[in-house]
Every structure is written in C-alpha cells, then in structure tokens.
Amino acid sequence: MPVPEIAELKPDLIIVNFWMPEGYGSEICNDLKIDESTKNIPIILLSSVNKSVLIDNAKLIMLFINHSL
C-alpha cells in the first residue's frame, strides 16, 4: 500500500512482513518513516529470519528501528 493511502487511513499501528511479493517490507518502512504524515506511526516488521540476515538485507531500515526482539 503506498504512503498516501496509509496517510489517508491514519492507522494506529502498521504490521509489515519483511518478505513481500513485490519487494521488501523494509522499503515500505523507509517510505513511511521519511513521509511527514506517517513518520510517527509505529511499525512492526515481521520476519522469520534471524536478526543478522535482516541487518544484511535491510541496512537502511536499521536507521528507523527503535526496538528489536
């Protein structure tokens, strides 16, 4: 879902899968955190891979992560 549609919906929380059919969920996270209208919406990025793989495949998203479990 593009950022304008999410901004219009104004969700309280966004849950995104890291592995998406059309790319990476991290790309969506980057777009959301850069956009002024969506940057404060909390995002949960789900993945079945370990943290080191996420870091290797999504170094840019690490700039926006507040917590990791």
Backbone as CSV, one residue per row, in Angstrom:
resi,resn,N_x,N_y,N_z,CA_x,CA_y,CA_z,C_x,C_y,C_z
1,MET,0.848,-1.178,0.000,0.000,0.000,0.000,0.893,1.240,0.000
2,PRO,0.689,2.135,-0.930,1.514,3.342,-0.990,1.292,4.256,0.218
3,VAL,2.261,5.094,0.464,2.204,6.008,1.606,0.968,6.903,1.591
4,PRO,0.555,7.487,0.467,-0.643,8.347,0.514,-1.895,7.621,1.020
5,GLU,-2.056,6.358,0.652,-3.217,5.602,1.120,-3.137,5.349,2.617
6,ILE,-1.948,5.072,3.123,-1.773,4.846,4.553,-2.001,6.147,5.307
7,ALA,-1.492,7.249,4.782,-1.680,8.548,5.424,-3.160,8.898,5.508
8,GLU,-3.917,8.532,4.487,-5.355,8.802,4.479,-6.089,7.953,5.516
9,LEU,-5.672,6.699,5.679,-6.307,5.802,6.645,-5.963,6.157,8.095
10,LYS,-4.793,6.727,8.318,-4.304,7.099,9.655,-4.399,5.949,10.662
11,PRO,-3.731,4.828,10.389,-3.797,3.701,11.330,-3.016,4.005,12.614
12,ASP,-3.363,3.318,13.685,-2.648,3.462,14.951,-1.360,2.643,14.955
13,LEU,-1.324,1.603,14.134,-0.189,0.691,14.080,-0.161,0.043,12.701
14,ILE,1.042,-0.212,12.193,1.202,-0.892,10.905,2.042,-2.140,11.134
15,ILE,1.585,-3.265,10.616,2.330,-4.514,10.679,2.709,-4.885,9.250
16,VAL,4.010,-5.053,9.018,4.525,-5.317,7.672,5.400,-6.566,7.715
17,ASN,5.229,-7.429,6.739,6.093,-8.590,6.601,7.355,-8.168,5.870
18,PHE,8.524,-8.629,6.326,9.775,-8.269,5.660,9.809,-8.784,4.225
19,TRP,9.431,-10.047,4.034,9.450,-10.654,2.696,8.103,-10.452,2.036
20,MET,8.046,-9.558,1.030,6.810,-9.245,0.333,6.919,-9.722,-1.121
21,PRO,5.789,-10.028,-1.747,5.834,-10.483,-3.146,6.448,-9.461,-4.105
22,GLU,6.258,-8.193,-3.812,6.751,-7.143,-4.709,7.994,-6.436,-4.169
23,GLY,8.730,-7.065,-3.279,9.928,-6.423,-2.728,10.048,-6.690,-1.242
24,TYR,10.675,-5.757,-0.548,10.901,-5.910,0.885,10.001,-4.974,1.682
25,GLY,9.532,-5.459,2.824,8.752,-4.623,3.728,9.573,-3.453,4.242
26,SER,10.885,-3.607,4.253,11.755,-2.516,4.714,11.637,-1.290,3.818
27,GLU,11.360,-1.504,2.535,11.174,-0.379,1.617,9.939,0.420,2.013
28,ILE,8.874,-0.282,2.392,7.657,0.385,2.851,7.947,1.151,4.133
29,CYS,8.682,0.527,5.044,9.042,1.190,6.303,9.831,2.467,6.043
30,ASN,10.796,2.394,5.156,11.583,3.593,4.815,10.686,4.698,4.299
31,ASP,9.797,4.364,3.366,8.885,5.365,2.804,8.004,5.982,3.883
32,LEU,7.508,5.136,4.796,6.636,5.627,5.855,7.377,6.524,6.842
33,LYS,8.598,6.174,7.187,9.355,6.954,8.171,9.911,8.257,7.597
34,ILE,10.033,8.347,6.300,10.501,9.572,5.661,9.356,10.570,5.479
35,ASP,8.150,10.066,5.248,6.990,10.918,4.994,6.506,11.580,6.288
36,GLU,6.318,12.883,6.266,5.894,13.637,7.453,4.557,13.176,8.020
37,SER,3.639,12.767,7.160,2.298,12.399,7.627,2.235,10.994,8.233
38,THR,3.275,10.180,8.037,3.248,8.805,8.546,4.442,8.454,9.436
39,LYS,5.368,9.362,9.613,6.622,9.028,10.313,6.440,8.662,11.783
40,ASN,5.348,9.063,12.405,5.132,8.765,13.826,4.255,7.547,14.074
41,ILE,3.836,6.877,13.011,3.032,5.664,13.167,3.964,4.506,13.518
42,PRO,3.713,3.803,14.626,4.564,2.658,14.958,4.429,1.540,13.920
43,ILE,5.545,0.891,13.632,5.567,-0.196,12.643,6.180,-1.433,13.282
44,ILE,5.525,-2.562,13.074,6.084,-3.854,13.460,6.494,-4.539,12.166
45,LEU,7.776,-4.838,12.052,8.314,-5.514,10.875,8.517,-6.978,11.235
46,LEU,7.727,-7.849,10.624,7.788,-9.278,10.910,8.758,-9.983,9.972
47,SER,9.430,-10.987,10.509,10.315,-11.793,9.685,10.562,-13.132,10.360
48,SER,10.790,-14.145,9.553,11.130,-15.456,10.099,12.636,-15.694,10.066
49,VAL,13.392,-14.729,9.566,14.846,-14.873,9.513,15.478,-14.255,10.753
50,ASN,16.735,-14.620,11.022,17.381,-14.071,12.210,17.794,-12.619,11.996
51,LYS,18.099,-11.949,13.090,18.393,-10.521,13.072,19.563,-10.175,12.148
52,SER,20.593,-11.000,12.097,21.754,-10.682,11.260,21.380,-10.657,9.780
53,VAL,20.478,-11.533,9.361,20.036,-11.526,7.962,19.244,-10.257,7.674
54,LEU,18.402,-9.854,8.619,17.660,-8.604,8.442,18.607,-7.428,8.302
55,ILE,19.641,-7.386,9.114,20.593,-6.282,9.047,21.317,-6.291,7.711
56,ASP,21.740,-7.464,7.247,22.428,-7.555,5.967,21.537,-7.147,4.804
57,ASN,20.247,-7.476,4.866,19.341,-7.216,3.754,18.597,-5.897,3.868
58,ALA,18.667,-5.234,5.006,17.901,-4.001,5.181,18.663,-2.997,6.035
59,LYS,19.874,-2.679,5.664,20.699,-1.776,6.470,20.045,-0.407,6.637
60,LEU,19.367,0.076,5.635,18.725,1.388,5.745,17.609,1.393,6.783
61,ILE,16.870,0.308,6.873,15.771,0.264,7.830,16.288,0.323,9.262
62,MET,17.512,-0.124,9.482,18.072,-0.096,10.832,18.146,1.330,11.381
63,LEU,18.166,2.318,10.527,18.172,3.701,10.979,16.867,4.067,11.685
64,PHE,15.805,3.341,11.391,14.490,3.689,11.902,13.990,2.745,12.997
65,ILE,14.727,1.699,13.299,14.259,0.725,14.293,14.483,1.268,15.691
66,ASN,13.400,1.270,16.480,13.502,1.704,17.858,13.779,0.532,18.779
67,HIS,13.212,-0.625,18.456,13.359,-1.808,19.295,13.463,-3.049,18.407
68,SER,14.130,-4.051,18.894,14.240,-5.314,18.183,14.048,-6.443,19.188
69,LEU,13.253,-7.441,18.808,13.024,-8.594,19.688,13.669,-9.822,19.109
